[in-house]
Amino acid sequence: MVTKMDSLVKEVAEFNSEEKNVICCIEEMSELIKVLTKKLRNDHKFSREKLVEEIGHVMLMCCTVAETNGITREEIQDSWMDAIYRMRKGV
């Protein structure tokens, strides 16, 4: 079943070139890293709202990169489950 979110991700993926989507994904991940670093340092500039925003941006761009590479939601969910099982085992 294709959701409204799937349609919007596809629209974003098709709007830009694959290269630009990858670059945007890298940039968004960098911005998330900066926010998380502020959190670890107990920086007064840390903002929960900024954290939520950057997680959303990273998730969008990861979905966009997945879309342009033909990676399905099911493949991603399988990968998540594998990672969860490994983390629960301490691997």
Secondary structure, 3 states (H helix, E strand, C coil): CCCHHHHHHHHHHHHCCHHHHHHHHHHHHHHHHHHHHHHHCCCCCCCHHHHHHHHHHHHHHHHHHHHHCCCCHHHHHHHHHHHHHHHHCCC
